[in-house]
Amino acid sequence: MTSISFDPMSQVYDAIRGYPQEVSSKIAQEIDRAAHGNAQTRFLEVGVGTGRIAFPMSELECDYTAIDISENMLNQFEQKLCATGWQETPQPWGSLPDEETKPKPDVRRFSREHKQGTMRLVQADMTALPFRDASFDAVIAVHVFNFVSAWQQALQEILRVLLPGGTLIRCWNANWHERWIPGTGDIRNEWSKIVQELGGRVRFPGTTEQPVTAWLQTQGLETEQWEMLRWERPVTPRLIFESLSQYQWTGTWSVPDDLFAASMQRLRQWMDEHYGGKIDERFTEEEHLMIGRTSLR
């Protein structure tokens, strides 16, 4: 397996990375528009997590397949579906013509009474998609390639399962990685600086979106990019510190335990000096969500 599993974060993922309802609805609409979606469009989302994209997309009553390697994250998504009228329709793997018979991944199928659209949840790695060639009109990948070491293999799989003329839709937060570059003043930047001074390094196993775009270009595929949405997320210095200390950011997972403990002690001292009694003051972080559309010929 070459992708990071978010099993340890399933209970807190929506709290720290979920979108406000009005934002998630706009994202779903923009993705559907970028994919030229309609009732017959067959969507696949790779790295679906708790459904922060797929759940609002399901309101568009489309044919949607979502994969993730984390069983716990899929369980969280399933709870959302069941709480909003979706009913499981058990069928074994291999019941649909696009499903490769080997291997046989865990699959959960859902539909709603009196409404169009289906939802299929599959536990699988995006570097080895269990679907036949040319199965989907659109593949959606939201902020996932930085968590996949074999990201080129994942892209090859995505291109394999897309129909001719199909579309790859990618979304990512603009300059998200800059929050983890040492020494530019933010709490996460300062922590990365401390880790570096202690002899460590904050690493992500995959890549940023620019190399993904460049790789697609080597395959003769051009990508249109534009800013899809901006919004403000309220946060406090204490919340950022606590999310770091509780390993709620994947950048913390690459740091050895002893070095991590020492880094947090030093960060706590820096926080006291830098914020003092203002550690619980609320401020806003502006989020810029980008979208890239790559169409197969």
Stockholm file with secondary structure:
# STOCKHOLM 1.0

chainA/1-297         MTSISFDPMSQVYDAIRGYPQEVSSKIAQEIDRAAHGNAQTRFLEVGVGTGRIAFPMSELECDYTAIDISENMLNQFEQKLCATGWQETPQPWGSLPDEETKPKPDVRRFSREHKQGTMRLVQADMTALPFRDASFDAVIAVHVFNFVSAWQQALQEILRVLLPGGTLIRCWNANWHERWIPGTGDIRNEWSKIVQELGGRVRFPGTTEQPVTAWLQTQGLETEQWEMLRWERPVTPRLIFESLSQYQWTGTWSVPDDLFAASMQRLRQWMDEHYGGKIDERFTEEEHLMIGRTSLR
#=GR chainA/1-297 SS CCBCCCGGGTTTHHHHHCCCHHHHHHHHHHHHHHTTCCTTCEEEEESCTTTTTHHHHHTTCCEEEEEESCHHHHHHHHHHHHHTTCEECCCCTTCSTTBCSSSCCCEEEEECTTCCCEEEEEECCTTSCCBCSSCEEEEEEESCGGGBTTHHHHHHHHHHHEEEEEEEEEEEETTGGGGGSTTSSSHHHHHHHHHHHTTCCCCCSSCCHHHHHHHHHHTTCCEEEEEEEEEEEEECHHHHHHHHHTTCSGGGGGSCHHHHHHHHHHHHHHHHHHHGGGTTCCEEEEEEEEEEEEECC
#=GC SS_cons         CCBCCCGGGTTTHHHHHCCCHHHHHHHHHHHHHHTTCCTTCEEEEESCTTTTTHHHHHTTCCEEEEEESCHHHHHHHHHHHHHTTCEECCCCTTCSTTBCSSSCCCEEEEECTTCCCEEEEEECCTTSCCBCSSCEEEEEEESCGGGBTTHHHHHHHHHHHEEEEEEEEEEEETTGGGGGSTTSSSHHHHHHHHHHHTTCCCCCSSCCHHHHHHHHHHTTCCEEEEEEEEEEEEECHHHHHHHHHTTCSGGGGGSCHHHHHHHHHHHHHHHHHHHGGGTTCCEEEEEEEEEEEEECC
//
